[in-house]
């Protein structure tokens, strides 16, 4: 099995990075899969979103999120500092443009845990760099069970999440890949296969023109 933790120069020629979007309804497993991918692959980093919501216990500013007030967020929107942004559950979330562009140029991949609105905006901004994966739950009953098992939200919040899930699932056809998370390890393995294949796409590899011309000259 390919060890994704090896230095990039040992596994492939230099390439442009990609933007891997993983979306799902809350409770369908995208955050678990994103965490596992970051732990397993040294060449992909999590996009750190800017948000107006207050930090939760244990969250670190600049690591989990960049926490700002509404006025600062609005200034960033006016300055076109976000690749995408959206209102989610009464708060604002956005992806800062500058650090993402630096990582792409350096050949690093960036992982996004965002909803369909964010995925759509990101695709409009950087279509050639974006790979979109949508994760479905095996059933709505199982999704409800998972949300209740987390024991982090009041029943009213869970019901809001379930209602939002129906709307989110309706946008499944706006993604390049759609997976069903009935087993987290199998779903995670499928996401890794997608990432490996997308890294090999012709337009992401630099130097191919020169290499092929050299080969044809003999």
N, C-alpha and C positions, 0 to 999 in steps of 0.2 A: 504493500500500500504506500502511496506517495506520502512522504512526511512534509507537511506544509510548513513546518517550523524551520526547515533548512533555509539558509540565505538565498535570496532570489537569484544571485548569479550562478548558483549551482544547479538550478532547475530550469531556467529559461533565459532568453535574451531580454534586454531591456524593453519595457512596454509602457504604454500609458495606463494609468490606473483606471478603475471603473467604479461606478456608484451602484452599490448593491442595496436595493430597497426590499425590505421584508415587512409586509403588512399583514394584519389579521385583525379580526374582532378581538376585543379585550378578553383574555382567558383562553385564546386558541393556541398560544404557545410561542408567539414571535419573540418575546423578550427572553425566554429560556433558550431558544435556538440562537438568538443573537449573542447571548453571553457565552454559549458553548463555542460558537464560531470564533469569537475574539480570543478565547482561551486556546483554541487549537491551531490558529493560523496567525503567524507573525506578520504577514504582509497585508493584513486588513485591520483598520482601526475604526472605532465607533465614532460617528459624528456626534459632537457635543452640541446639543440644541440650546438655544436661548429661550428662557421662559419667564412669564410674569407670575407663575404660581409660587407660593412660598416653599422653601426647602422642607422635605420630610426628614424625620430623625435619621441621622447617619449619612445623609447626602452631603457632598462636598462641592462647593462652588468651583466651577471650572473643570470638574471631573465628571460628575453626574449630569449637571446642567450648568449653564451660565444664568444666574438669577438676576433679573433686572426689574425695575418698576415699569408701569404701563407707559409713562412718558418717555423713558429711554427706549423702550421697544418701538414706540411710534416713530421716534427719531431715526432708528435703524431702518424701518420700513421706508421712510421718506428718502433716506440716503441710498436706497437700493442695496442694502448690506446683506440681504437674505436671498438665498437661492429659492427658498419656499417658506411660507409661514401660514398659520391657520389658527382659528379659534377652536379649542377643544375643551368641552366641559367648563366653560366660563373663564378659561385662561388662554393666553396666547403662547404659541410655540413657533420657533423659527430656526432655520439652518443658516449660520453665518457663511457667507460666500468665500471670504479670503482664505481661511485655513483649508477648505476643501480643494480649492484650485491649486494650492501649493502641493498637497498630497497627490493629486492626480498627475501633475507634471513630474513628480518624483517617482512615479510608477507604483504608488501605494493605492490600495483599494479603500473605499470608505463605505461603512455599513450604516444604513438608515433604518431606524425603527419608527416609521411614520405611517399615517393613515392614507387613504386613497386620494384625498385632496392634496396632501403634500407630495405624494408620488406623481400626481398629474402635473403639478407646478414644476417639480424637478425635471420631469420629462420635457416640458416645454422649454426649459432653460438649457438643458444639456442632453438632448435625446441620444446622441451617439455614445455617451458615456454611461447611460443608465441601463441597469438590468432590474426588472421588477418581478418579485416573487410574492404571491398571495397565498396565505395559509388558511385553509378551512378547518373548522372542527368537524368531527365525524357526524355530529348531530347537535341540534339545539339543546336537547336534554343534557347531553354531555357537557356542552358549554356552560349551562346553568350550574351543573354539578361542580365544575372546576371553579367557577366564580364564588360559589358558596364555600368551597373547600379552602380557598385562600384566607377566608375569615378576616379580610382587611376592609370591607365595605359594608355599610348599612344596607338593609334590604331595598330601600328606595334607590340607592345608587346602583345596586345590582340590576334592578329592573330597568333603569335608564341605560345601562350598558347592554342589556339584552335587546332593547328596542333599537339602540344604535347599531348593534351587530347586524340586524336584518338589513338596514340601509347600507352598511359597509359591504356585506356579502353581495349585494346587488351590483357592485362595481368590479366583480371578479374578472370580467372580460377586458378590463383595462390593463391587465398584467401579462407579462411574457410567459410566466410559469405559474401554475396553480397546483398546490399540494394539499393533501388531506392529512392532518396530524392526528392519526389514530394511534400512533406509536412515536414518541418523541425522538428516540434514537434513529429510527428509520427515516423520519422526516428530516432530521439533522443531516444524515448521510446524503439524502437527496439534494439538500441545499449545497453541500460541499461539492457534489458532482457538478451542479450547475455553475458554481463559481470557477471550478477548474476548467470547464469547457469554455466559458465566456472569456477567461484570461487568454485563451489560445486564438481568439478571433483575429483575423488578418489585420483589421484596421487598428487594433491595439498594439501591434508589434512594430517597433521601429526598426529600420535598417533592412527590411525585407527587399525593398527595391534594389538597393545596392548589392545585396547578397545574390538575388536571382540573376541580375545582370552579369555578376562575376561568374556565376555557375554556367550561364549560357555562353560566355566567352571561352569557357573551357579551362 
